[in-house]
Amino acid sequence: MNEYQAKQIAEALGGEPWQSGGDTWLVMNYRQDGKLVVISDDVVCLYEDKERLDKAEPTTSILLR
């Protein structure tokens, strides 16, 4: 997704737009329980914490395409 899309989705869901490198944008949503929801064009992933995100180890994911 592009920057505009990420900002709009982040605003609607209470998350933060995040540029993951190049021209790739994600939406990061930190939950109150410490878990992290990451939304991209292709997938929504739930991570136990930032460390699991860095290791690309989602707890669960939903493929959007």
C-alpha positions in Angstrom: 0.0 0.0 0.0 1.1 3.6 -0.5 1.7 6.2 2.2 -1.8 7.8 1.8 -3.6 4.4 2.1 -1.5 3.5 5.2 -2.3 6.8 6.8 -6.1 6.5 6.1 -6.3 2.9 7.4 -4.2 3.8 10.5 -6.4 6.7 11.3 -9.6 4.6 10.9 -8.2 1.7 13.1 -6.2 3.7 15.6 -2.8 2.5 14.4 0.3 4.0 13.0 1.5 4.1 9.3 5.0 2.7 9.0 7.4 2.6 6.1 9.0 -0.8 6.0 11.5 0.1 3.4 11.5 1.3 -0.2 8.0 2.4 -1.0 6.2 -0.3 1.1 3.9 1.0 3.8 2.3 -1.0 6.6 -0.2 -0.2 9.4 1.0 -1.1 12.9 -1.5 -1.4 15.7 -0.2 -1.9 19.2 -2.9 -3.5 21.4 -3.3 -3.0 25.1 -2.3 -6.6 25.8 1.1 -5.9 24.2 0.4 -7.8 21.0 0.9 -6.2 17.6 -1.3 -6.3 14.6 0.4 -5.5 11.2 -1.6 -4.8 8.1 -0.2 -4.9 4.6 -1.7 -5.1 1.1 -1.6 -8.9 1.2 -1.9 -10.0 4.8 -3.0 -9.1 8.4 -0.7 -10.6 11.0 -0.8 -10.8 14.8 2.5 -10.9 16.6 3.0 -11.6 20.3 5.4 -8.6 20.5 7.9 -6.5 18.5 10.6 -9.1 18.9 8.4 -11.7 17.1 7.7 -9.2 14.3 11.5 -8.7 13.9 11.8 -12.5 13.6 8.8 -12.7 11.2 7.0 -15.1 13.5 3.3 -14.2 13.5 0.9 -16.0 15.9 -1.7 -16.0 13.2 -2.3 -14.4 9.8 -5.1 -13.8 7.4 -4.2 -13.7 3.7 -6.1 -11.0 1.9 -5.3 -12.0 -1.7 
